[in-house]
């Protein structure tokens, strides 16, 4: 996932947003719960199709036509890979490493 959205999701999960970082296996259930609650609050406040704050700012700054608005992906969709990874880590009681792909 893109860096700005990934950082936003990490912050919603109660982390600093610093990358690289690690989530210890014992902390994964708490981080997962925090992220799920934050995503639910975001959905309640902004609706199902609401993009991330970072994506909204970027789109409004560079929007030239309606196609740019249609290209925005809802934050809940962007969060799916992270949620799946956290759920698998919680089940396995495993640590999660967050790194930056180059």
N, C-alpha and C positions, 0 to 999 in steps of 0.2 A: 504494500500500500504506500501511497505517497507520504513523504516525511511529515508535512504539515498536518495531515489528517491523522497519521499514526501518533504524533505527539499529542494531538487533541484527545485521542482515545485513551492514551496513557494517563493524561491528566484527569479525564473523566473517571478513570479507574482508581483514582486516589494516589497516583504516582507523580513523580516530579516532572516527567516528560523528557528526562535526560536519556539519550541513547549514546552508547550502549548501556543497558541495565539488566538486572536479573530479578526475577520474582522467585523467592524460595518456595519450595513445595508446600510448606506450612502456611504460607501467606496467600497462595493461589485462590482458595475458596473465598477469602475476604475480598481480594481484588476483583474476582469474577462477580461477586454480589454487588460491589460498589459500581462496577461498570454497567451491569444489568439495570440497576436502579437509576443511574444517570441517563442511560439510553431511554428508559421508560419515561423519565421526566422530560427529556428532550422531545420525545414523540408527543407527549401530552401537551407540551407548550407550543410546538411548532408543526405538528401534523406528521402524517406518515411519510411524506415526500421531502421532508426538510433535509437539506444538505448540511454538512458540517459548517461550523462558523468560519473556518479557514477557507473552505471552498466557496462559501457565500461571498466573502470579502473579495476573493480573487475574481469571481465571476462578475460582480458588480463593478469592479475596477476596470475590467477589460471587455465588458459586454458590448458588442457592436450590433447584435441582432438577437432575435428570439431563440435561435438555435443554441446559443451559449447557455441559456437558462434550461433548455431541455436536456442538455448534456450532464447536468448536475446529478450526482448519485446520492440517494438518501444516506444519511449517516448510519442508520441501522443496517443498511446493506454493506457499507464500508467496514462495519464492525464485525461482520460474520466470521472472517478468517481468525481474528483475534479471539472471539468468543469460543470458536471451535477448539482452538489451541489451548485456551485456558480450561475449558471443560475436560479435555483429554488429560491435561496435566493434573487437574484436581482428582480425576479418577485414578490416575497412576501415582498420585502423591509425588509428582516430579517437579523439578525446577523449570522455569521458563527463561530463556535467554532472549533478549531483544537486542538485535544488532542492526546496523545500517548496511544495506546492500549497495555495493558500488558498481 
